[in-house]
Amino acid sequence: MLSESNRFQRQDDLVPRDRLADLQATVIGVGAIGRQVSLQLAGIGVPRLQLVDFDHVDLSNVTTQGYCTNDVGMTKVLATMAAIRQLDPAIQVEVIEDRYRPRMEIGQAAFCCVDSIEARAAIWRSAGSRCRFWCDGRMLGEVLRVLAIADGHGREHYLTTLFARSEAELGRCTARSTIYAAAIAAGLMVHQFTRWLRGMPMDRDTSLNLLAGELTAC
């Protein structure tokens, strides 16, 4: 069994422990993508996590979002906090059982995992300038998009992706979803985060169509 001192040894070259030491990450929305992002952040050793969501777990979330049957009826943030504590009880988890509000304090890294363009735009107006790393994950069926901004770079491009509702495809972002697509989207988001931690150039806009086997990044 790995001890506390060496349990991260297989990712030491990929996730700099010193950069994580004083960092807090905020996950806004812990549904399909946000649940997976939260668990992956815990897995790489982020010491402080803030989870924001007003919703409760229902039975369909067990198959598409990775919740357990025992979680049904609980708020998603409390169920996710319990799962994180199973991974690492030393992680400090703050839960906010509410929608994101502009007055909320957020971490240096923020992961936007909500299911509408309007919500993204509203959160961005409030939170975008208050974090050093911002990542937005979007999913519709097997089409994924990840947008990443760090220290101000990529802000202009991101604004072009907050199109009007009339231009959006009908339906909520995660209205059609699978656990595997959500996990892949979350992995792409956490990958951009670790690139930022390592001081590496990030892809500001990544699109992946699983069915067509098409990946584009810039």
MISE-166141 format. One record per residue: x, y, z of N, C-alpha, C in turn. Coordinates in steps of 0.1 Angstrom, whole numbers, padded with zeros to 4 digits, always signed. Layout:
<mimis>
XYZXYZXYZ;...
</mimis>
This chain:
<mimis>
+0008-0012+0000+0000+0000+0000+0009+0012+0000;+0005+0022-0008+0013+0035-0009+0010+0043+0004;+0021+0049+0009+0020+0058+0021+0015+0071+0016;+0012+0080+0026+0007+0094+0023+0018+0101+0016;+0031+0098+0018+0042+0106+0013+0044+0102-0002;+0040+0090-0006+0044+0086-0020+0032+0082-0029;+0020+0085-0024+0008+0080-0031+0006+0088-0044;+0012+0099-0046+0011+0107-0058+0023+0105-0067;+0032+0095-0064+0045+0094-0071+0043+0091-0086;+0032+0085-0091+0031+0082-0105+0026+0094-0113;+0022+0105-0106+0019+0117-0114+0027+0129-0110;+0038+0127-0102+0046+0138-0098+0052+0146-0110;+0055+0140-0121+0060+0147-0132+0050+0154-0140;+0037+0151-0138+0026+0157-0145+0018+0167-0138;+0018+0166-0124+0010+0175-0116+0020+0181-0105;+0025+0193-0107+0034+0198-0097+0027+0201-0083;+0032+0193-0073+0026+0194-0060+0027+0208-0054;+0039+0215-0057+0041+0228-0051+0031+0238-0056;+0026+0237-0068+0017+0246-0074+0003+0244-0068;+0000+0232-0063-0013+0229-0058-0014+0233-0043;-0003+0235-0037-0003+0236-0022-0013+0247-0017;-0013+0258-0023-0021+0269-0018-0033+0272-0027;-0037+0263-0035-0047+0265-0045-0061+0260-0041;-0071+0268-0044-0085+0263-0042-0091+0263-0056;-0099+0253-0059-0106+0251-0072-0121+0252-0069;-0128+0259-0077-0143+0260-0076-0149+0253-0088;-0158+0244-0085-0166+0237-0096-0180+0242-0095;-0184+0249-0106-0198+0254-0106-0207+0245-0114;-0215+0238-0108-0223+0228-0114-0217+0214-0113;-0223+0205-0105-0217+0192-0103-0227+0181-0109;-0231+0184-0121-0239+0174-0129-0230+0165-0136;-0233+0162-0149-0226+0152-0157-0211+0155-0157;-0207+0166-0162-0193+0170-0163-0187+0174-0150;-0194+0182-0142-0189+0188-0130-0186+0177-0119;-0194+0167-0119-0192+0156-0109-0178+0149-0112;-0176+0146-0125-0164+0140-0129-0152+0149-0127;-0153+0162-0130-0142+0172-0128-0139+0172-0113;-0148+0172-0104-0146+0172-0090-0138+0160-0085;-0142+0149-0090-0135+0136-0086-0121+0136-0091;-0119+0141-0104-0106+0141-0110-0096+0151-0103;-0102+0162-0099-0094+0172-0092-0090+0166-0078;-0099+0159-0072-0095+0153-0059-0084+0142-0062;-0085+0135-0073-0076+0125-0076-0062+0130-0078;-0060+0142-0084-0047+0147-0086-0042+0155-0074;-0050+0156-0064-0045+0162-0051-0048+0176-0049;-0058+0182-0055-0061+0196-0052-0066+0196-0037;-0060+0205-0029-0062+0204-0015-0075+0210-0010;-0080+0220-0018-0093+0227-0013-0102+0228-0025;-0114+0223-0024-0124+0223-0034-0137+0230-0029;-0143+0238-0038-0155+0244-0035-0165+0239-0046;-0177+0234-0041-0187+0228-0050-0199+0236-0050;-0204+0241-0061-0216+0249-0061-0227+0243-0070;-0238+0240-0064-0250+0234-0072-0262+0234-0063;-0273+0237-0069-0286+0237-0061-0294+0224-0063;-0290+0216-0072-0298+0204-0077-0297+0192-0068;-0306+0183-0068-0306+0170-0061-0304+0159-0071;-0299+0148-0066-0296+0136-0074-0309+0129-0076;-0312+0126-0089-0323+0117-0092-0318+0104-0099;-0327+0095-0101-0323+0082-0106-0316+0082-0119;-0319+0091-0128-0312+0092-0141-0298+0096-0139;-0295+0103-0129-0281+0108-0126-0272+0096-0123;-0277+0085-0118-0269+0073-0115-0262+0068-0128;-0270+0067-0139-0264+0062-0151-0256+0072-0159;-0259+0085-0158-0253+0095-0167-0243+0103-0160;-0243+0104-0147-0235+0114-0140-0225+0107-0129;-0227+0094-0128-0218+0087-0119-0221+0088-0104;-0234+0091-0101-0238+0090-0087-0242+0076-0083;-0243+0073-0070-0247+0060-0066-0262+0060-0062;-0268+0048-0062-0282+0048-0059-0285+0053-0045;-0276+0052-0036-0278+0057-0022-0277+0072-0022;-0273+0078-0033-0272+0093-0033-0286+0099-0038;-0295+0091-0043-0307+0097-0048-0315+0104-0037;-0318+0117-0040-0325+0125-0030-0316+0135-0023;-0303+0132-0023-0294+0141-0017-0291+0153-0026;-0286+0164-0021-0281+0174-0030-0268+0169-0036;-0266+0173-0049-0254+0168-0056-0241+0172-0049;-0241+0184-0043-0228+0188-0037-0225+0180-0025;-0235+0176-0017-0232+0167-0005-0228+0153-0010;-0235+0148-0020-0231+0135-0025-0217+0135-0031;-0213+0145-0038-0200+0146-0043-0190+0148-0032;-0193+0156-0022-0183+0157-0011-0181+0144-0004;-0191+0136-0003-0189+0123+0004-0180+0114-0005;-0182+0115-0018-0173+0107-0027-0159+0111-0026;-0157+0125-0026-0143+0130-0025-0137+0126-0012;-0144+0125-0001-0138+0121+0012-0135+0107+0012;-0141+0099+0004-0137+0085+0002-0124+0084-0005;-0121+0093-0014-0109+0093-0021-0097+0099-0013;-0100+0110-0005-0090+0116+0003-0097+0125+0014;-0098+0120+0026-0104+0127+0036-0097+0140+0041;-0085+0142+0036-0077+0154+0040-0081+0166+0031;-0088+0164+0020-0092+0175+0012-0103+0183+0019;-0101+0196+0019-0111+0205+0024-0121+0208+0014;-0134+0205+0017-0145+0206+0007-0155+0216+0013;-0157+0227+0005-0168+0236+0009-0180+0234-0001;-0192+0232+0004-0203+0230-0004-0213+0242-0003;-0218+0246-0015-0228+0256-0015-0240+0251-0022;-0251+0248-0014-0263+0242-0020-0272+0253-0025;-0267+0259-0036-0274+0270-0042-0269+0272-0056;-0276+0280-0064-0270+0285-0076-0258+0294-0074;-0250+0295-0084-0239+0305-0083-0245+0319-0081;-0239+0327-0072-0244+0340-0070-0231+0349-0071;-0233+0361-0077-0222+0370-0080-0214+0374-0067;-0220+0373-0056-0213+0377-0044-0204+0366-0038;-0205+0354-0044-0197+0343-0038-0182+0345-0041;-0174+0341-0031-0160+0341-0032-0156+0328-0040;-0147+0328-0049-0143+0316-0056-0128+0314-0056;-0124+0302-0060-0110+0299-0060-0102+0305-0071;-0089+0303-0071-0080+0308-0081-0083+0301-0095;-0088+0288-0094-0092+0281-0106-0107+0278-0105;-0113+0281-0116-0128+0279-0117-0131+0270-0129;-0140+0260-0126-0145+0251-0137-0160+0253-0138;-0164+0258-0150-0178+0261-0153-0184+0249-0159;-0194+0243-0153-0200+0230-0158-0215+0231-0157;-0220+0242-0162-0235+0244-0162-0240+0241-0175;-0254+0241-0177-0260+0235-0189-0267+0245-0198;-0264+0257-0197-0270+0267-0206-0260+0278-0209;-0261+0284-0221-0253+0295-0225-0256+0307-0216;-0269+0310-0213-0272+0321-0205-0265+0321-0191;-0265+0309-0185-0259+0307-0172-0244+0309-0173;-0238+0304-0184-0223+0306-0185-0220+0321-0186;-0228+0328-0195-0225+0342-0197-0226+0350-0184;-0237+0347-0176-0239+0354-0163-0228+0351-0153;-0224+0338-0153-0213+0335-0143-0200+0341-0148;-0197+0341-0161-0185+0347-0166-0184+0362-0163;-0195+0369-0164-0195+0383-0161-0190+0386-0147;-0194+0377-0138-0191+0379-0124-0178+0373-0120;-0175+0361-0125-0164+0353-0120-0151+0353-0129;-0153+0356-0141-0142+0355-0151-0130+0363-0148;-0132+0375-0142-0121+0384-0139-0115+0381-0125;-0121+0372-0117-0117+0369-0104-0109+0356-0102;-0106+0349-0113-0098+0337-0111-0087+0338-0121;-0077+0330-0118-0065+0330-0127-0066+0319-0138;-0074+0309-0135-0076+0298-0145-0091+0296-0146;-0096+0296-0159-0111+0294-0161-0112+0283-0171;-0121+0273-0169-0123+0263-0179-0138+0260-0179;-0143+0259-0192-0157+0257-0194-0159+0244-0202;-0167+0235-0197-0169+0222-0204-0184+0222-0209;-0185+0218-0222-0198+0217-0228-0200+0203-0235;-0212+0198-0235-0214+0185-0240-0228+0184-0246;-0230+0178-0257-0243+0175-0263-0242+0162-0270;-0247+0152-0263-0245+0138-0269-0231+0134-0268;-0225+0131-0280-0211+0127-0281-0202+0138-0287;-0207+0151-0286-0199+0162-0291-0195+0170-0279;-0182+0172-0277-0177+0179-0265-0169+0191-0269;-0169+0201-0260-0161+0213-0263-0156+0218-0249;-0143+0221-0249-0136+0226-0237-0129+0239-0240;-0132+0249-0233-0126+0263-0235-0118+0266-0222;-0106+0270-0224-0097+0273-0213-0090+0286-0214;-0090+0294-0203-0084+0307-0202-0075+0308-0190;-0063+0313-0192-0054+0315-0180-0048+0328-0180;-0049+0335-0168-0042+0348-0166-0046+0358-0177;-0058+0358-0181-0063+0368-0191-0062+0364-0206;-0053+0354-0209-0052+0350-0223-0064+0342-0228;-0069+0346-0239-0080+0339-0245-0094+0344-0241;-0094+0355-0234-0107+0361-0230-0115+0366-0242;-0109+0372-0252-0116+0377-0263-0122+0365-0271;-0115+0355-0273-0121+0343-0280-0132+0337-0272;-0131+0336-0259-0142+0330-0251-0155+0338-0252;-0154+0351-0253-0166+0360-0254-0173+0356-0267;-0166+0352-0278-0173+0349-0290-0181+0336-0289;-0178+0328-0279-0185+0315-0278-0198+0316-0269;-0200+0328-0263-0212+0330-0255-0223+0336-0264;-0227+0328-0274-0237+0332-0284-0251+0334-0278;-0259+0340-0285-0273+0342-0280-0280+0329-0280;-0290+0328-0272-0298+0316-0270-0304+0311-0284;-0308+0321-0292-0314+0318-0305-0305+0310-0314;-0292+0312-0312-0282+0305-0320-0278+0292-0315;-0282+0288-0303-0278+0276-0297-0287+0264-0302;-0281+0252-0302-0289+0240-0306-0300+0238-0295;-0311+0234-0300-0323+0232-0291-0319+0222-0280;-0323+0225-0268-0321+0216-0256-0310+0221-0247;-0310+0216-0235-0299+0219-0226-0287+0212-0230;-0276+0217-0226-0263+0212-0230-0261+0197-0227;-0266+0193-0215-0264+0179-0211-0277+0171-0212;-0287+0176-0221-0299+0169-0222-0297+0155-0227;-0287+0153-0236-0284+0139-0240-0270+0137-0236;-0268+0127-0227-0254+0125-0222-0252+0111-0217;-0239+0108-0216-0235+0094-0211-0224+0097-0202;-0221+0087-0193-0211+0088-0183-0197+0089-0190;-0196+0081-0201-0182+0081-0207-0179+0094-0214;-0189+0101-0220-0187+0114-0226-0183+0124-0216;-0191+0124-0205-0188+0133-0194-0174+0131-0188;-0170+0119-0187-0157+0116-0181-0146+0121-0190;-0148+0120-0203-0138+0124-0213-0137+0140-0213;-0149+0146-0213-0149+0161-0212-0142+0166-0200;-0144+0159-0188-0138+0163-0176-0123+0161-0177;-0119+0150-0183-0104+0147-0184-0097+0158-0193;-0104+0162-0203-0098+0173-0212-0097+0186-0204;-0107+0189-0195-0106+0201-0187-0095+0200-0177;-0094+0189-0170-0083+0188-0160-0069+0187-0166;-0069+0182-0178-0056+0182-0186-0052+0196-0188;-0061+0205-0193-0057+0219-0195-0053+0226-0182;-0059+0222-0171-0055+0227-0158-0041+0223-0154;-0038+0210-0156-0024+0206-0153-0014+0213-0162;-0017+0215-0174-0008+0223-0183-0006+0237-0178;-0016+0243-0173-0015+0256-0167-0005+0255-0154;-0007+0245-0146+0001+0244-0134+0016+0242-0138;+0018+0235-0149+0032+0233-0154+0038+0245-0162;+0030+0255-0164+0034+0267-0172+0035+0264-0186;+0027+0254-0191+0028+0251-0205+0017+0258-0213;+0018+0260-0226+0008+0266-0234-0005+0257-0233;-0016+0264-0233-0029+0256-0232-0036+0257-0246;-0045+0248-0248-0054+0249-0260-0066+0257-0255;-0069+0268-0261-0080+0277-0256-0093+0271-0260;-0094+0263-0271-0106+0258-0276-0104+0244-0282;-0110+0234-0275-0108+0220-0280-0122+0214-0282;-0124+0209-0294-0137+0202-0298-0134+0188-0301;-0143+0179-0296-0141+0165-0299-0155+0159-0302;-0156+0153-0314-0168+0146-0319-0165+0131-0318;-0170+0125-0308-0166+0111-0306-0171+0102-0317;-0183+0104-0321-0189+0096-0332-0182+0097-0345;-0178+0109-0348-0171+0111-0361-0156+0109-0360;-0151+0108-0347-0137+0106-0345-0128+0119-0349;-0134+0131-0346-0128+0143-0350-0124+0151-0338;-0111+0155-0338-0106+0163-0327-0099+0176-0333;-0103+0188-0328-0097+0200-0332-0093+0208-0319;-0082+0214-0320-0077+0222-0308-0069+0234-0313;-0071+0245-0307-0063+0257-0310-0061+0265-0298;
</mimis>
